[in-house]
Amino acid sequence: MDTGLLFNGYLGKRAHLGVCGSVAAYKAIELARGLQECNVAVSATLTRAAARFVAPLTFTALGVDPVWGDMFQDDADPYAHLAPGRTCHVLAVVPASANVLAKMVHGLADDMLSCQLLAHSGPVLVAPAMNPAMWEAPATRDNVARLRERGVDLVFPDSGKVACGDTGNGRLAPVGAILGHVCRLLSPQDMAGLRVLLTLGPTREKFDPVRFWSNPSTGRMGASLATAAWLRGAEVTVVAGPCSQDLPSGVRRIDVSSAREMDAACRDLWPAMDVACCTAAVADFRPVAFGDAKMKKDAVGPDGFVVHFEQNPDILAGLGAAKRPDQRLIGFAAESHDLDANARGKLERKNLDMIVANPVNVPGAGFAAGTNQVHVYDCRGGRESWPLLAKTEVAWRIWDHLAAI
Ligand code: C5P
């Protein structure tokens, strides 16, 4: 997933990394940096084998504190084996070796990391990396199943070519995906049990087989909302127009192209949802198609090149019309003038619980920007203006606001 979609409001949270002996051990450094960017404090324990692949000093130099190694280092705190359990909100073993998985199953405690794992009663995540034969071995299969039964969060390894040259499952999952899972364990699960539908991105309306009418929406605001809802425990379905947003693997994604396809997908999904949020920049009009043949240059007539448009369905209004009293619906509005009146009008007309309006032409807001400046109106008559914020922060606040109305 795109780590730029992660929220950075984890000040006061602390993660402990367990690093095992694997060629992938260096990727734990990237994970530590990603967590620090989200404002998570990070400490680490390297097994003896891990310290052969990557230097503990690298972690220390990057602000990981403390960094532990052997159990009986001369200057070691005699209770270091209890420290993560007392102070950390999550313990993530990345990369996790077959050995540590087996030790966790049986409660072996013969080095610093295995003692710390045994003494940690909070959330634990493992991201295994090993040779495919070791990963597929019946003992490892059993161990993984036992750990999952106990509630350990597992980020499955990818398949591909591993360091020794073999091909199969066993490559460490991408660091972005692991980072997302660690952040999820650090997030409030206040949206658990909610089924959330999001539309995002542009739509494409074809003129002929190779040309279309569209807009520059990147889907970033919608992807931030989808990611924030997923981090907070929701079951998220995204209906995405053509865009390259990379979403967490736990988010269900349905790719569509035109407004009519997006409309059909949303109508189909809506009855089984608790919340929908329409962020897609849907083309209000579509060109009347010229048929299956590619248009030719000589199609230009005396009035120039004439294209007729017809109206697309208003997806948001359709969901509003079909909304049950137990469902919540959020719309977006980009306005160039009369923002207040237009936003309030849409809130009512489309039967919304909330509308998020942003003035167009504000520097740093709108299409493709990493930030947004919005005004929020709700069905209880509330109106709030938020400062220019990262879209991830805007997304987080939108879900907070929905919960509060
Ligand atoms: O009426 P207006 O197009 O300004 O409303 C914008 C809101 O409606 C956005 O939430 C957008 O995703 C949604 N919309 C839609 N279908 C359309 C046009 C807009 O769902 N055809």
Residues whose N, C-alpha, C, O or C-beta is under 5 A from the ligand:
A	BS01	C5P	C278 T279 A280 A281 V282 A283 D284 N312 P313 D314 I315 L316 G331 F332 A333
